[in-house]
Amino acid sequence: MKTYSPKASEISRTWYLVDAKDQVLGRLASHLAMFLQGKHKPGFAAHLDSGDFVVVINASKIKLTGNKLEDKTYYHHSGYPGGIKETSLKQKMAQDPSWVIKHAVAGMLPKNRLSDDRLKRLKVYASSQHLHAGQTPVPLSFDTKESN
């Protein structure tokens, strides 16, 4: 029996709506990465970008476990000597809560040629308002709440 490999013309994309309110950041990001890759579909092929569109709302109400809000820091470097900058998670959440979710999901996607296109299908909004009502996204819920 031969293994079925889907063709690029056979890929259909669905729009999903995820409410991030009271969801744990890392657990939510791993589920979002799975849907962006298309691993939830029976015809998944690693060499094709068969994932769906995901709209995340209420990014500002995400839940963090432990003391991450104060302790977690993000670093970036300008490339010049002494050009390292650090920002705490608390500051990033105040500036742009959607960046935090995008960054977490980007870290969970494979680092290959398909990752940029997959990330473009992730739409994150800090509030409950979004611009994709015309696509009629299907509500999707994950049980990512902390068990404690």
Disulfide bonds with the S-S distance in Angstrom:
none
